[in-house]
């Protein structure tokens, strides 16, 4: 491997390594920051850019030290025009100062010359709304995103590409069969997952190019052709909680995954606001539930891989199985005797439960910190130079 190739792999792995370290420390929860109009009113805030900013700052305080990342729902800031963009910019800056990993959920896609501008907005060191990762739509063809993904990786950032989304109407497109190009005969979702995985090849640990796979799509998993358990990048999974997915759905969809699923939850947390203590308690409780469900999903996958299928006829010489069982009948020769049970008693052994007990998470920073202050009447002294 040349020095240039080694450097490329380092760049391709940087976001994945940072995110995995955060997930290992705080668990697989991503707090969604979605300032819905009704929530702003419920919290007693004005339904405007300032209200959205105050909402975001409180959600950040609840997430810090309790979740692996936060995800900003960009259209809910964008609706307020330039003031909304400025509010998002300040919230992202505050998150960076707090050491919180950020994902901007912009779900953009388009021609290569168009989407490349997103790198200037979100992914470069001098980007006005610099984030750790953004979400993308691949329906102009995954190759339309290739240059943007390359720029993200060069700058140590990541992307999440929609593959099998949590909205029920999405499956009609995502399970459509590809007629030409790469992977003919496979689903659209499969092609997206395979193309994303190509960017993660050669990376040690978790890659930086992720997928979006909804937690609500258990019944569609086989139809989609996507197997989350073999994907080595991060998987962003919406749908848990408010949208209807439960722990059992996480265990179904993500069976056999290896600690790379990041479950995003927004309204199930923000509906408990506006008090930071209540938001923090909700975050901690959901983080434990999600961690437990994904741990059990991983264990279930491990058990299935470890169990060898039993022969149709116990005691049959395996060498004869293929030759003599094709018609479903047992051969009458070379039958091995089944082992006889031993007559002596077996000593009783205490079996300890293997149920996962989450480790104590790191203590969060004090409620009042020098970035946000003790309540909403704060001012950020260090602001981006272009504000």
C-alpha positions in Angstrom: 0.0 0.0 0.0 1.4 3.4 -1.0 1.5 6.3 1.5 -1.2 8.1 -0.5 -3.5 5.0 -0.3 -2.9 4.7 3.4 -3.7 8.4 3.9 -6.9 7.9 1.9 -8.0 5.1 4.2 -7.3 7.2 7.3 -9.5 10.0 5.9 -12.2 7.6 5.0 -12.3 6.2 8.6 -12.1 9.4 10.6 -15.8 10.1 11.1 -16.6 6.5 11.6 -14.0 6.2 14.4 -15.2 9.3 16.2 -18.9 8.2 16.0 -18.0 4.7 17.2 -16.1 6.0 20.1 -19.1 8.2 21.1 -21.5 5.2 20.7 -19.2 3.1 22.8 -19.2 5.7 25.5 -22.8 6.9 25.5 -24.7 4.2 23.7 -26.5 4.0 20.3 -28.9 6.9 20.7 -29.1 10.0 18.5 -31.3 12.8 19.8 -33.3 14.4 17.1 -33.7 18.2 17.3 -36.9 18.8 15.5 -38.5 22.2 16.5 -42.1 21.4 15.4 -44.4 24.4 15.6 -46.7 22.7 18.1 -43.7 21.8 20.3 -42.5 25.4 20.3 -45.9 26.6 21.4 -46.1 23.9 24.0 -42.8 24.9 25.4 -43.9 28.6 25.6 -41.6 29.8 22.8 -42.4 32.0 19.8 -42.9 30.0 16.6 -40.0 31.7 14.9 -36.3 31.3 14.3 -35.5 32.5 17.9 -37.9 29.9 19.3 -36.3 27.2 17.2 -32.8 28.2 18.4 -33.8 28.2 22.1 -35.4 24.8 21.6 -32.2 23.4 20.0 -30.0 24.7 22.8 -32.2 23.0 25.4 -32.2 19.7 23.5 -28.4 19.9 23.2 -28.1 20.3 27.0 -30.2 17.2 27.5 -28.2 15.2 24.9 -24.7 16.1 26.1 -23.2 13.2 27.9 -26.3 11.0 27.4 -26.4 10.3 23.6 -23.8 9.5 21.0 -25.0 12.3 18.6 -27.7 14.8 17.8 -29.5 15.2 14.5 -30.9 18.6 13.3 -34.0 18.5 11.1 -32.9 21.2 8.7 -36.3 22.1 7.1 -37.6 23.1 10.5 -35.0 25.8 10.6 -35.1 26.6 6.9 -38.8 27.5 7.1 -37.7 30.8 8.8 -35.5 31.9 6.0 -32.2 33.6 6.7 -32.9 33.9 10.4 -33.6 30.1 10.5 -30.2 29.4 8.8 -28.5 31.7 11.3 -30.2 29.9 14.2 -29.0 26.5 12.9 -25.5 27.9 12.4 -25.4 29.0 16.0 -26.8 25.7 17.3 -24.2 23.7 15.3 -21.4 26.0 16.7 -22.6 25.4 20.3 -22.7 21.6 19.7 -19.1 21.7 18.5 -18.1 23.6 21.5 -19.8 21.0 23.7 -18.1 18.2 21.9 -21.4 16.7 20.6 -21.3 14.9 17.2 -23.8 16.5 14.8 -25.8 15.3 11.9 -27.7 17.7 9.6 -30.7 15.9 8.2 -31.0 17.8 4.9 -31.8 14.8 2.7 -30.4 16.4 -0.4 -29.7 14.9 -3.8 -29.2 16.1 -7.3 -26.7 16.5 -10.2 -23.0 16.3 -9.2 -22.4 19.9 -9.9 -25.3 20.9 -7.7 -24.8 18.6 -4.7 -21.1 19.4 -4.5 -22.1 22.8 -3.1 -23.3 20.9 0.0 -19.7 20.2 0.9 -19.0 24.0 1.1 -22.1 24.5 3.3 -21.6 21.6 5.7 -18.5 19.5 5.4 -15.4 21.7 4.9 -13.4 23.2 7.8 -14.6 26.7 6.8 -18.2 25.7 6.2 -20.7 28.2 7.7 -22.9 25.3 9.1 -20.1 22.8 9.6 -21.5 19.4 10.8 -20.0 16.0 11.3 -22.3 14.3 8.8 -25.3 15.0 6.5 -28.1 12.9 5.1 -28.5 12.3 1.3 -31.0 11.0 -1.2 -29.5 8.8 -4.0 -32.4 8.9 -6.4 -30.5 10.7 -9.1 -28.3 7.6 -9.1 -25.6 6.9 -6.4 -22.9 8.1 -8.8 -24.3 11.6 -8.7 -23.2 11.6 -5.0 -19.7 10.2 -5.6 -17.9 13.5 -5.7 -19.7 14.9 -2.6 -19.0 11.7 -0.7 -15.4 12.0 -1.6 -15.2 15.5 -0.4 -16.9 14.5 2.9 -14.3 11.8 3.5 -11.4 14.0 2.5 -12.5 16.4 5.3 -13.0 13.7 7.9 -16.8 13.9 7.7 -19.5 11.4 7.0 -22.7 10.9 5.1 -25.9 8.8 5.6 -27.6 7.7 2.4 -31.3 6.7 2.3 -31.7 3.0 1.6 -34.9 1.7 3.3 -36.7 4.5 5.0 -39.3 4.5 7.8 -42.1 6.0 5.8 -44.4 3.2 4.4 -44.8 4.7 0.9 -41.0 4.7 0.4 -40.9 0.9 0.0 -42.7 1.1 -3.3 -39.7 2.9 -4.8 -36.9 1.3 -2.7 -38.1 -2.3 -3.4 -38.4 -1.7 -7.2 -36.2 -4.0 -9.3 -33.3 -2.4 -11.2 -33.6 -3.0 -14.9 -30.2 -1.8 -16.0 -26.9 -0.3 -14.8 -25.3 -1.9 -11.8 -27.0 -4.8 -10.0 -29.8 -5.6 -12.5 -32.4 -7.8 -11.0 -31.7 -6.4 -7.5 -33.8 -3.8 -5.6 -33.0 -0.1 -5.6 -32.4 -0.3 -1.9 -29.9 -3.1 -2.4 -28.0 -1.1 -5.0 -27.7 1.9 -2.6 -26.5 -0.3 0.2 -23.9 -2.0 -2.0 -22.6 1.3 -3.4 -22.3 2.8 0.1 -20.4 -0.4 1.3 -17.9 0.1 -1.4 -16.7 3.3 0.2 -16.1 1.5 3.5 -14.0 -1.4 2.1 -10.5 -1.5 3.5 -11.4 0.6 6.5 -10.6 -0.9 9.9 -13.6 -0.7 12.2 -16.7 1.3 11.3 -16.7 3.2 8.1 -17.8 6.8 7.5 -20.4 6.2 4.7 -23.7 5.2 6.3 -27.2 4.1 5.5 -30.6 5.2 6.6 -32.7 2.2 7.5 -36.0 2.8 9.3 -36.8 0.8 12.4 -40.4 0.4 11.2 -39.7 -1.7 8.1 -39.4 -5.2 9.6 -42.0 -6.6 7.3 -40.2 -5.2 4.2 -36.7 -6.3 5.0 -36.8 -9.4 2.8 -38.5 -7.4 0.0 -35.8 -4.8 0.1 -32.9 -7.2 -0.3 -30.8 -5.3 2.2 -29.0 -7.1 5.0 -27.9 -4.6 7.8 -25.8 -7.3 9.5 -23.2 -7.3 6.7 -22.9 -3.5 6.4 -19.8 -2.1 8.0 -20.7 1.6 8.0 -23.0 3.4 10.5 -26.7 2.9 10.2 -29.0 5.8 11.1 -32.4 4.4 12.1 -35.4 6.7 12.5 -38.9 5.5 13.5 -38.4 4.4 17.1 -41.0 5.8 19.6 -43.3 8.4 18.1 -43.4 6.7 14.7 -44.4 3.4 16.2 -41.3 1.2 16.3 -40.6 -0.6 19.5 -37.7 -2.6 21.0 -39.0 -5.7 19.3 -38.8 -4.0 15.9 -35.2 -3.0 16.5 -34.4 -6.6 17.3 -36.1 -7.8 14.1 -34.6 -5.3 11.7 -31.1 -5.2 13.1 -30.6 -8.8 14.1 -26.9 -9.7 13.8 -25.6 -6.2 13.6 -22.4 -5.4 15.4 -22.7 -2.2 17.3 -23.1 0.1 14.3 -26.8 1.1 14.5 -27.6 4.6 15.7 -31.2 5.0 16.6 -32.6 8.5 16.3 -35.4 9.6 18.6 -36.9 13.1 18.7 -40.5 13.7 19.8 -40.5 10.9 22.4 -37.9 13.1 24.2 -38.9 16.6 23.2 -42.5 16.0 24.2 -41.2 15.8 27.9 -39.9 19.4 27.7 -39.2 22.2 28.3 -37.5 21.5 31.6 -34.0 20.2 31.1 -34.3 17.8 34.0 -37.3 16.1 32.3 -35.6 16.1 28.9 -32.5 14.6 30.4 -34.4 11.9 32.2 -36.3 10.9 29.1 -33.0 10.8 27.1 -31.4 8.5 29.7 -34.4 6.1 29.8 -34.7 5.8 26.1 -30.9 5.4 25.7 -31.0 2.3 28.1 -34.0 0.8 26.2 -32.3 1.2 22.8 -29.0 -0.1 24.0 -30.7 -3.2 25.5 -32.7 -3.9 22.3 -29.7 -3.7 20.0 -27.6 -5.8 22.3 -30.3 -8.5 22.2 -30.4 -8.2 18.4 -26.7 -8.8 18.2 -26.9 -11.8 20.6 -29.7 -13.3 18.5 -27.7 -13.0 15.4 -24.7 -14.6 17.1 -26.9 -17.5 18.3 -28.2 -18.2 14.8 -24.7 -18.2 13.4 -23.5 -20.6 16.1 -26.3 -23.2 15.7 -25.6 -25.7 12.9 -28.8 -27.1 11.3 -29.8 -30.5 12.6 -29.8 -33.4 10.1 -33.2 -34.4 8.9 -32.7 -37.9 10.3 -30.6 -37.9 13.6 -27.8 -40.4 13.6 -27.4 -40.4 9.8 -23.9 -40.4 8.3 -23.6 -36.8 6.9 -21.8 -38.1 3.8 -25.0 -39.9 2.8 -27.4 -37.0 3.4 -27.1 -35.4 0.0 -27.2 -38.6 -1.9 -30.0 -40.3 -0.2 -32.3 -37.6 1.2 -33.1 -35.8 -2.0 -36.4 -37.7 -2.2 -37.1 -37.1 1.5 -36.7 -40.8 2.5 -34.1 -42.2 4.9 -31.7 -44.7 3.5 -31.6 -48.1 5.2 -27.9 -48.5 5.4 -25.0 -47.0 7.4 -27.2 -45.6 10.2 -25.1 -44.7 13.1 -26.6 -45.6 16.5 -27.7 -42.7 18.6 -25.7 -42.1 21.7 -27.3 -43.7 24.8 -28.0 -41.5 27.8 -25.5 -42.0 30.7 -26.8 -43.6 33.9 -24.9 -41.5 36.4 -26.4 -38.3 37.6 -25.1 -35.0 36.3 -24.0 -32.4 38.9 -26.1 -29.4 39.0 -24.4 -26.2 37.8 -25.7 -22.8 38.6 -26.5 -20.9 35.4 -26.1 -17.2 35.6 -28.3 -14.8 33.6 -26.6 -13.3 30.6 -29.1 -10.4 30.4 -27.3 -7.3 29.5 -26.9 -4.7 32.3 -25.9 -1.3 30.8 -22.8 0.2 32.2 -23.1 3.5 33.9 -22.7 6.2 31.4 -20.2 9.0 31.9 -21.4 11.8 34.0 -22.7 14.7 31.9 -21.3 18.1 32.2 -22.9 20.4 34.8 -26.3 21.7 33.8 -25.1 25.2 33.7 -22.0 25.4 31.5 -20.0 28.3 30.2 -21.5 27.7 26.7 -25.2 27.7 27.3 -25.6 29.1 30.8 -28.2 28.0 33.3 -31.3 28.9 31.3 -32.5 30.2 28.0 -31.3 33.7 28.7 -27.8 33.0 27.5 -25.6 34.6 25.0 -22.8 32.8 23.2 -19.8 34.9 23.6 -17.7 33.1 21.0 -19.7 33.2 17.8 -18.7 32.2 14.3 -16.8 35.1 12.7 -19.3 35.4 9.8 -22.3 36.0 12.0 
